């Protein structure tokens, strides 16, 4: 999969004062053009890089595996869920 563009719609955010919607990347960016197949996201800690990538993956229906807080739309028979 190669995304060429990401469009943000700040007018549709549920809030503009709570995290992550209050981060500059979500407030000040409306379009992000991904000209190459391997983009780099560089910035200071806490600027929303990981949150932005999680939002993209959620929108593209890509499940990110984590150690905790697992949330999937469909059961995965290969994943051990805590009881």
MMTF fields as JSON, N, C-alpha, C and O atoms, coordinates in Angstrom:
{
  "mmtfVersion": "1.0.0",
  "mmtfProducer": "UNKNOWN",
  "numBonds": 331,
  "numAtoms": 332,
  "numGroups": 83,
  "numChains": 1,
  "numModels": 1,
  "chainsPerModel": [1],
  "groupsPerChain": [83],
  "chainIdList": ["A"],
  "bondAtomList": [4, 2, 8, 6, 12, 10, 16, 14, 20, 18, 24, 22, 28, 26, 32, 30, 36, 34, 40, 38, 44, 42, 48, 46, 52, 50, 56, 54, 60, 58, 64, 62, 68, 66, 72, 70, 76, 74, 80, 78, 84, 82, 88, 86, 92, 90, 96, 94, 100, 98, 104, 102, 108, 106, 112, 110, 116, 114, 120, 118, 124, 122, 128, 126, 132, 130, 136, 134, 140, 138, 144, 142, 148, 146, 152, 150, 156, 154, 160, 158, 164, 162, 168, 166, 172, 170, 176, 174, 180, 178, 184, 182, 188, 186, 192, 190, 196, 194, 200, 198, 204, 202, 208, 206, 212, 210, 216, 214, 220, 218, 224, 222, 228, 226, 232, 230, 236, 234, 240, 238, 244, 242, 248, 246, 252, 250, 256, 254, 260, 258, 264, 262, 268, 266, 272, 270, 276, 274, 280, 278, 284, 282, 288, 286, 292, 290, 296, 294, 300, 298, 304, 302, 308, 306, 312, 310, 316, 314, 320, 318, 324, 322, 328, 326],
  "bondOrderList": [1, 1, 1, 1, 1, 1, 1, 1, 1, 1, 1, 1, 1, 1, 1, 1, 1, 1, 1, 1, 1, 1, 1, 1, 1, 1, 1, 1, 1, 1, 1, 1, 1, 1, 1, 1, 1, 1, 1, 1, 1, 1, 1, 1, 1, 1, 1, 1, 1, 1, 1, 1, 1, 1, 1, 1, 1, 1, 1, 1, 1, 1, 1, 1, 1, 1, 1, 1, 1, 1, 1, 1, 1, 1, 1, 1, 1, 1, 1, 1, 1, 1],
  "groupList": [{"groupName": "UNK", "atomNameList": ["N", "CA", "C", "O"], "elementList": ["N", "C", "C", "O"], "formalChargeList": [0, 0, 0, 0], "bondAtomList": [1, 0, 2, 1, 3, 2], "bondOrderList": [1, 1, 2], "singleLetterCode": "X", "chemCompType": "L-PEPTIDE LINKING"}],
  "groupTypeList": [0, 0, 0, 0, 0, 0, 0, 0, 0, 0, 0, 0, 0, 0, 0, 0, 0, 0, 0, 0, 0, 0, 0, 0, 0, 0, 0, 0, 0, 0, 0, 0, 0, 0, 0, 0, 0, 0, 0, 0, 0, 0, 0, 0, 0, 0, 0, 0, 0, 0, 0, 0, 0, 0, 0, 0, 0, 0, 0, 0, 0, 0, 0, 0, 0, 0, 0, 0, 0, 0, 0, 0, 0, 0, 0, 0, 0, 0, 0, 0, 0, 0, 0],
  "groupIdList": [1, 2, 3, 4, 5, 6, 7, 8, 9, 10, 11, 12, 13, 14, 15, 16, 17, 18, 19, 20, 21, 22, 23, 24, 25, 26, 27, 28, 29, 30, 31, 32, 33, 34, 35, 36, 37, 38, 39, 40, 41, 42, 43, 44, 45, 46, 47, 48, 49, 50, 51, 52, 53, 54, 55, 56, 57, 58, 59, 60, 61, 62, 63, 64, 65, 66, 67, 68, 69, 70, 71, 72, 73, 74, 75, 76, 77, 78, 79, 80, 81, 82, 83],
  "secStructList": [7, 7, 7, 7, 3, 3, 3, 7, 7, 4, 4, 4, 7, 1, 7, 1, 1, 1, 6, 6, 6, 6, 1, 2, 2, 2, 2, 1, 7, 1, 3, 3, 3, 7, 7, 1, 1, 1, 7, 7, 7, 7, 7, 7, 6, 6, 1, 1, 2, 2, 2, 2, 2, 2, 2, 2, 2, 2, 2, 6, 6, 7, 7, 7, 7, 7, 1, 1, 7, 7, 7, 7, 1, 1, 7, 7, 6, 6, 1, 7, 7, 7, 7],
  "xCoordList": [0.843, 0.0, 0.899, 1.88, 0.558, 1.299, 0.289, -0.453, 0.279, -0.576, 0.118, 1.313, -0.623, -0.056, -0.405, 0.275, -1.472, -1.927, -2.763, -3.515, -2.623, -3.45, -4.129, -3.47, -5.446, -6.204, -6.806, -7.483, -6.555, -7.11, -8.316, -8.331, -9.313, -10.537, -10.777, -11.607, -10.052, -10.154, -11.561, -11.922, -12.349, -13.719, -14.6, -15.682, -14.153, -14.93, -14.422, -14.965, -13.395, -12.886, -13.934, -14.655, -14.03, -15.014, -14.669, -15.557, -13.408, -12.96, -11.675, -10.963, -11.373, -10.102, -9.246, -8.162, -9.732, -8.981, -8.387, -7.602, -8.75, -8.248, -7.296, -7.403, -6.353, -5.403, -6.147, -7.1, -5.798, -4.693, -5.101, -4.278, -6.36, -6.858, -6.286, -6.419, -5.653, -5.05, -3.586, -2.957, -3.037, -1.658, -1.569, -2.491, -0.449, -0.257, -0.46, -1.047, 0.028, -0.087, -1.553, -1.854, -2.449, -3.864, -4.575, -5.56, -4.094, -4.734, -4.283, -5.082, -3.019, -2.451, -2.234, -1.841, -2.481, -2.241, -3.564, -4.369, -3.799, -5.007, -4.682, -5.504, -3.484, -3.058, -1.609, -0.775, -1.329, 0.043, 0.268, -0.338, 1.136, 1.446, 2.636, 3.683, 2.467, 3.526, 4.095, 3.617, 5.112, 5.649, 6.48, 6.589, 7.061, 7.878, 7.24, 6.487, 7.535, 6.918, 7.422, 6.815, 8.515, 9.046, 9.202, 10.271, 8.135, 8.25, 8.917, 8.904, 9.484, 10.061, 9.297, 9.048, 8.924, 8.268, 9.264, 9.627, 9.697, 10.723, 10.154, 9.499, 10.408, 9.95, 10.291, 10.728, 10.087, 10.335, 9.373, 8.31, 9.758, 8.869, 7.583, 7.614, 6.464, 5.186, 4.532, 3.54, 5.071, 4.479, 3.417, 2.782, 3.206, 2.117, 2.501, 1.628, 3.772, 4.2, 3.538, 2.924, 3.661, 3.074, 1.559, 0.926, 0.971, -0.49, -0.986, -2.016, -0.26, -0.625, -0.56, -1.462, 0.507, 0.629, -0.451, -0.941, -0.824, -1.918, -3.238, -4.04, -3.469, -4.692, -4.749, -5.804, -3.617, -3.569, -3.857, -4.633, -3.24, -3.451, -4.902, -5.463, -5.505, -6.919, -7.805, -8.706, -7.554, -8.365, -8.196, -9.143, -6.988, -6.708, -7.07, -6.869, -7.602, -7.981, -6.794, -6.901, -5.666, -4.465, -4.374, -4.299, -4.38, -4.325, -2.884, -2.027, -2.621, -1.301, -1.293, -2.105, -0.409, -0.31, 0.455, 1.514, -0.083, 0.56, 0.581, -0.07, 1.327, 1.353, 0.082, -0.385, -0.477, -1.666, -2.743, -2.506, -3.915, -5.028, -5.343, -5.452, -5.486, -5.771, -7.228, -8.126, -7.447, -8.786, -8.839, -8.165, -9.638, -9.74, -11.198, -12.09, -11.426, -12.785, -13.204, -14.378, -12.256, -12.533, -11.581, -10.441, -12.055, -11.212, -10.042, -10.202, -8.889, -7.687, -7.337, -6.945, -7.461, -7.18, -5.711, -5.382, -4.823, -3.399, -2.921, -1.746, -3.829, -3.479, -4.066, -5.254, -3.232, -3.708, -4.256, -3.526, -5.513, -6.141, -6.125, -6.295, -5.923, -5.973, -7.377, -8.361, -7.466, -8.785, -9.474, -10.587],
  "yCoordList": [-1.16, 0.0, 1.237, 1.302, 2.202, 3.46, 4.599, 4.833, 5.29, 6.462, 7.625, 7.848, 8.356, 9.511, 10.817, 11.829, 10.781, 12.013, 11.663, 10.688, 12.464, 12.341, 13.687, 14.724, 13.66, 14.889, 14.86, 13.904, 15.906, 16.03, 16.963, 17.939, 16.654, 17.445, 17.979, 17.441, 19.04, 19.548, 19.983, 19.94, 20.396, 20.823, 19.664, 19.888, 18.442, 17.274, 16.637, 15.621, 17.209, 16.661, 16.827, 17.825, 15.867, 15.975, 17.071, 17.566, 17.455, 18.508, 19.095, 18.442, 20.319, 20.921, 21.253, 21.821, 20.899, 21.237, 20.02, 20.165, 18.815, 17.594, 16.859, 16.942, 16.129, 15.302, 14.217, 13.669, 13.876, 14.373, 15.521, 16.033, 15.923, 16.926, 18.314, 19.195, 18.515, 19.812, 19.893, 20.938, 18.818, 18.831, 19.66, 19.672, 20.349, 21.219, 20.478, 21.02, 19.228, 18.487, 18.321, 18.289, 18.217, 18.058, 19.402, 19.493, 20.435, 21.756, 22.577, 23.311, 22.461, 23.348, 22.682, 23.349, 21.395, 20.676, 20.212, 19.597, 20.5, 20.004, 18.985, 18.126, 19.079, 18.169, 17.772, 18.591, 16.51, 16.029, 15.173, 14.112, 15.636, 14.913, 14.008, 14.461, 12.73, 11.728, 11.398, 10.489, 12.144, 12.044, 10.786, 10.322, 10.231, 9.031, 7.871, 8.095, 6.636, 5.49, 5.251, 4.481, 5.895, 5.734, 7.117, 7.721, 7.621, 8.931, 8.815, 7.749, 9.888, 9.969, 11.023, 12.12, 10.689, 11.639, 11.994, 11.154, 13.232, 13.687, 14.834, 15.731, 14.794, 15.881, 15.609, 14.516, 16.611, 16.499, 15.499, 15.213, 14.972, 14.096, 14.847, 16.019, 14.152, 14.746, 15.595, 16.271, 15.576, 16.398, 15.667, 16.269, 14.372, 13.644, 12.734, 12.31, 12.416, 11.538, 10.165, 9.705, 9.516, 8.176, 8.23, 7.345, 9.249, 9.405, 9.582, 9.023, 10.358, 10.573, 9.267, 8.965, 8.489, 7.202, 6.219, 5.434, 6.252, 5.403, 5.808, 4.947, 7.1, 7.574, 7.119, 6.705, 7.195, 6.723, 5.231, 4.783, 4.459, 3.008, 2.654, 1.729, 3.379, 3.127, 3.405, 2.624, 4.496, 4.866, 3.86, 3.58, 3.32, 2.338, 0.913, -0.045, 0.791, -0.51, -1.455, -2.655, -0.887, -1.669, -1.821, -0.829, -3.051, -3.298, -3.253, -3.962, -2.421, -2.357, -3.249, -3.064, -4.189, -5.083, -4.385, -3.804, -4.447, -3.848, -4.879, -5.92, -4.579, -5.479, -5.368, -6.362, -4.171, -3.945, -3.236, -2.776, -3.163, -2.418, -2.892, -2.073, -4.169, -4.701, -4.451, -4.708, -3.955, -3.66, -4.01, -3.383, -5.009, -5.41, -5.467, -5.634, -5.328, -5.434, -6.892, -7.225, -7.748, -9.17, -9.967, -9.561, -11.086, -11.938, -12.478, -12.841, -12.525, -13.048, -14.353, -14.328, -15.503, -16.782, -16.97, -17.879, -16.133, -16.257, -15.358, -15.375, -14.59, -13.661, -14.155, -14.468, -14.221, -14.635, -13.421, -12.462, -13.454, -12.344, -12.621, -13.766, -11.586, -11.804, -12.177, -11.741, -12.998, -13.425, -12.358, -12.565],
  "zCoordList": [0.0, 0.0, 0.0, 0.74, -0.825, -0.871, -0.825, -1.779, 0.289, 0.405, -0.269, -0.072, -1.056, -1.741, -1.045, -1.215, -0.263, 0.376, 1.595, 1.591, 2.627, 3.821, 4.017, 4.085, 4.105, 4.319, 5.718, 6.095, 6.471, 7.816, 7.771, 7.021, 8.571, 8.601, 10.007, 10.74, 10.395, 11.764, 12.149, 13.325, 11.181, 11.492, 11.952, 12.494, 11.742, 12.158, 13.446, 13.88, 14.067, 15.322, 16.414, 16.43, 17.322, 18.408, 19.411, 20.106, 19.501, 20.403, 19.865, 19.102, 20.253, 19.846, 21.052, 20.913, 22.247, 23.46, 24.147, 25.084, 23.696, 24.325, 23.388, 22.164, 24.013, 23.284, 22.516, 23.069, 21.326, 20.511, 19.592, 18.834, 19.656, 18.715, 18.956, 18.107, 20.103, 20.385, 19.946, 20.113, 19.392, 18.895, 17.621, 16.805, 17.465, 16.295, 14.979, 14.042, 14.906, 13.649, 13.233, 12.04, 14.19, 13.873, 13.715, 12.983, 14.387, 14.321, 13.119, 12.536, 12.744, 11.738, 10.38, 9.423, 10.287, 9.04, 8.455, 9.155, 7.181, 6.526, 5.447, 5.13, 4.883, 3.819, 4.039, 4.425, 3.789, 3.847, 2.609, 2.461, 1.729, 0.496, 0.764, 1.227, 0.472, 0.663, -0.721, -1.4, -1.121, -2.475, -2.702, -3.837, -1.657, -1.825, -1.062, -0.114, -1.468, -0.8, 0.621, 1.365, 1.008, 2.363, 2.995, 2.913, 3.626, 4.27, 5.64, 6.254, 6.101, 7.439, 8.22, 7.719, 9.45, 10.335, 11.427, 12.25, 11.425, 12.35, 13.176, 12.645, 14.466, 15.32, 16.768, 17.126, 17.587, 19.018, 19.648, 19.097, 20.81, 21.559, 21.912, 22.288, 21.784, 22.154, 21.082, 21.354, 19.859, 18.801, 17.998, 17.132, 18.266, 17.624, 16.485, 15.728, 16.33, 15.233, 15.324, 14.362, 16.473, 16.644, 16.599, 16.024, 17.193, 17.18, 15.759, 15.383, 14.966, 13.568, 12.785, 12.004, 12.99, 12.294, 12.739, 11.928, 14.009, 14.491, 13.845, 13.482, 13.701, 13.05, 11.597, 11.115, 10.899, 9.511, 9.449, 8.605, 10.335, 10.316, 10.644, 10.056, 11.574, 11.891, 10.684, 10.377, 10.015, 8.85, 7.714, 6.98, 7.574, 6.519, 6.957, 6.211, 8.164, 8.732, 8.863, 8.611, 9.261, 9.535, 11.039, 11.763, 11.511, 12.95, 13.427, 12.901, 14.423, 15.038, 16.266, 17.173, 16.304, 17.452, 18.551, 18.316, 19.74, 20.902, 22.019, 21.933, 23.053, 24.196, 25.031, 25.587, 25.12, 25.941, 25.13, 24.013, 25.712, 25.108, 23.695, 22.782, 23.503, 22.18, 21.833, 22.635, 20.644, 20.177, 18.697, 17.88, 18.355, 16.964, 16.546, 17.378, 15.268, 14.739, 14.6, 14.761, 14.306, 14.144, 15.023, 15.252, 15.506, 16.349, 15.529, 14.364, 16.14, 15.494, 16.185, 17.352, 15.511, 16.16, 16.524, 17.285, 15.999, 16.258, 17.401, 17.767, 17.946, 19.008, 20.325, 20.405, 21.347, 22.665, 23.385, 23.635, 23.713, 24.418, 25.921, 26.34, 26.732, 28.185, 28.621, 28.024, 29.681, 30.18, 30.949, 31.431]
}
